Amino acid sequence: MEALITDLLKGARGCVVQADNLAVLAELPDGSVDLIYVDPPFNTGKRQTLQRMRTVRDENGDRTGYQGHRYRTVRLGTTGYLDVFDNYLDFLEPRLVQFHRVLRTTGSLYFHIDYREAHYCKVLLDAIFGRACFLNEVIWAYDYGARTTKKWPAKHDNILVYVKSTDDYYFDADAVERIPYMAPGLVGPEKAARGKLPTDTWWHTIVSPGGEERTGYPNQKPLGILRRIVSASCPPGALVADFFAGSGSTGAASYELGRKFLMVDNNPEAAAVMARRYAAYAEVAFVGMGAEPDNGPERLAGGR
Ligand SMILES: C[S@@+](CC[C@H](N)C(=O)[O-])C[C@H]1O[C@@H](n2cnc3c(N)ncnc32)[C@H](O)[C@@H]1O
């Protein structure tokens, strides 16, 4: 697999591999990846699923819709992956060790996790990368879904950012799209027009269940989050890898921004979603895939 991936990445703009990420990591050369973003299963103890549904016209249907016709909803099936681990940290550790090995000396790891596991993962990552190489904890705050009244509703994820070396890591703040000031009147027209650099707290909506961007894969991450990460932490033309790729948002953002990508996922459903999502891209190779591109998300319900 090493030769295949290396050859593909020399010529191709992107590569999707359907396989266990540990097997792929073991074959990658030392220092060959510029940026790793990963969003592993969060150890929720459940199967993560999205229901795929379609609304069809049926005069005996249960609701009234367009032009007063009756409609009913047909369940098309579910897309998902298992998020149950006997020992989550034992699962992660060998993979994190490999992430460190395959990163270039200027490279960064963005490790996306939730508040229930973030502190355990931070201790593990400190041991592997070194505490000094911990660069940031980015808080991605969103505002969607039901709100419990039994505690503060949890509406954020944590992204732990590590660099391989504190001396010469790549970080281009100028390449990051700027955001509006909260009080533009206080900073003057020139600054207000330019906007400000985001801090380590990122307000960004989730992928809208009814929006263009959705793929039908559970826990799909927004392109806006990935664009920011790729712009700041991967040089143009260099290689971004995601070893828990899911719907392939990381590859989509990388391609759009002129970076190469390597996407790995062991779930054939993820591979099928990526095959569909990348169908119009030039020079993308698919390795170890039996799956056909899937037919798209239809209408979605459920998710994390
Ligand atoms: C939270 S999802 C990733 C979602 C992704 N960030 C997106 O935007 O669509 C986690 C993914 O990790 C994959 N996965 C879990 N264990 C894996 C393994 N050992 N090797 C490769 N992929 C794995 C699952 O199939 C799932 O697609």
The ligand as an SDF file (V2000), in Angstrom:
LIG
                    3D

 27 29  0  0  0  0  0  0  0  0999 V2000
  -17.2230   11.3290   13.5930 C   0  0  0  0  0  0  0  0  0  0  0  0
  -17.0300   10.4210   12.1200 S   0  0  0  0  0  0  0  0  0  0  0  0
  -16.0910   11.5240   11.1080 C   0  0  0  0  0  0  0  0  0  0  0  0
  -16.9500   12.5570   10.4700 C   0  0  0  0  0  0  0  0  0  0  0  0
  -16.1550   13.4680    9.5370 C   0  0  0  0  0  0  0  0  0  0  0  0
  -15.2980   14.3880   10.2490 N   0  0  0  0  0  0  0  0  0  0  0  0
  -17.0800   14.2640    8.6340 C   0  0  0  0  0  0  0  0  0  0  0  0
  -16.9910   15.5090    8.5630 O   0  0  0  0  0  0  0  0  0  0  0  0
  -17.9170   13.6450    7.9760 O   0  0  0  0  0  0  0  0  0  0  0  0
  -15.8170    9.2050   12.5680 C   0  0  0  0  0  0  0  0  0  0  0  0
  -15.4280    8.2570   11.4430 C   0  0  0  0  0  0  0  0  0  0  0  0
  -14.3580    7.4120   11.8920 O   0  0  0  0  0  0  0  0  0  0  0  0
  -14.4650    6.1930   11.1950 C   0  0  0  0  0  0  0  0  0  0  0  0
  -13.6250    5.1780   11.8540 N   0  0  0  0  0  0  0  0  0  0  0  0
  -13.8060    4.6280   13.0900 C   0  0  0  0  0  0  0  0  0  0  0  0
  -12.8320    3.7480   13.3720 N   0  0  0  0  0  0  0  0  0  0  0  0
  -11.9990    3.7500   12.2940 C   0  0  0  0  0  0  0  0  0  0  0  0
  -10.7980    3.0460   11.9780 C   0  0  0  0  0  0  0  0  0  0  0  0
  -10.2560    2.1800   12.8470 N   0  0  0  0  0  0  0  0  0  0  0  0
  -10.1980    3.2780   10.7860 N   0  0  0  0  0  0  0  0  0  0  0  0
  -10.7400    4.1700    9.8970 C   0  0  0  0  0  0  0  0  0  0  0  0
  -11.8740    4.8600   10.1430 N   0  0  0  0  0  0  0  0  0  0  0  0
  -12.4980    4.6660   11.3270 C   0  0  0  0  0  0  0  0  0  0  0  0
  -15.9650    5.8990   11.1980 C   0  0  0  0  0  0  0  0  0  0  0  0
  -16.3250    4.9970   10.1760 O   0  0  0  0  0  0  0  0  0  0  0  0
  -16.5390    7.3010   10.9950 C   0  0  0  0  0  0  0  0  0  0  0  0
  -16.7930    7.5330    9.6340 O   0  0  0  0  0  0  0  0  0  0  0  0
  1  2  1  0
  2  3  1  0
  2 10  1  0
  3  4  1  0
  4  5  1  0
  5  6  1  0
  5  7  1  0
  7  8  2  0
  7  9  1  0
 10 11  1  0
 11 12  1  0
 11 26  1  0
 12 13  1  0
 13 14  1  0
 13 24  1  0
 14 15  1  0
 14 23  1  0
 15 16  2  0
 16 17  1  0
 17 18  1  0
 17 23  2  0
 18 19  1  0
 18 20  2  0
 20 21  1  0
 21 22  2  0
 22 23  1  0
 24 25  1  0
 24 26  1  0
 26 27  1  0
M  CHG  2   2   1   9  -1
M  END
$$$$
